C-alpha cells in the first residue's frame, strides 16, 4: 500500500497547498479517521521545524514531541481537532483548532492550558461490568461512573496525563460553540435556539456571534468555553 496521498484529494481540513506538488504524506491508522492530518505535515509544512521526513523522524525519536501528553515517534500519526501538541525542548505548546473554512490551524497556548484537551461526546455505551463508556469525537473513549451527568453533544476536557475529566460543558441553549464543518466552520458564538427536527433529519441550531448570526446543523458545532477561543497567553 502506498504511503503517499494525492494533494488534490486530501480532506478540506488538511492545511496543505494542493497545487505545489502531486503527492503528500498519507496519514497512518489512528484517531480522527479520514480527517486526521499526518504529524509530518504539521512539523514540515505548517511550522517549518523540519525540511524532510528524515529530519522529522530524527526529531520524533528524541521523545520531545508530545501529542496529548504522550511522546510520538510516528511521523504519520494523525493529528486532529483539539489535539494538544507540545514541543518540550522548545517549551512551545499548541492546540489544534478549526479555522475559517474548516482547515485545522495551530493556536499557541501556555503550558498550563496544555494539561487538558477538549473532546466532544459522540455517544454513550454500556460496557462489561456495568460501566458506561463515553465515545469521543476523535475515536477515543473514556469510562465513567457518573454517566448520567454527561449527554451526547456535551464537551469535556480530558487531562493529558491521568485522563481524568477536568471540566464539563453541557450542550444547551446559551452555551458557547464553534462550528467545525460547513460554510460557517471556524465561527464562534452562543447558541440561542435549538430546533428539533421530527423524524431522522438533523436538528438545527441558531448561533449568535460578535459580528454575525448563523444557522447550522447541530452535528457541525462543538461546545467550548472562553479558554478555547484564542491565544491563552
Protein Blocks (a to p, Z undefined) as FASTA:
>chain_A
ZZbdcfklgcfklccdfklpmbdcdddedehijmlccfklmmmmmnopafbfklmmmmmm
nopaceehiacfbfklccdehiacddfknopacdddddehhiacdddddfklmmpccddd
fbdcddehhiacdddfkopacddfklmlpcehiacdddfklopafbdcdddehiacddfe
djkgoiacddfbdcddehjbdcddddddfkbccdddfklpccddfklnbcfZZ
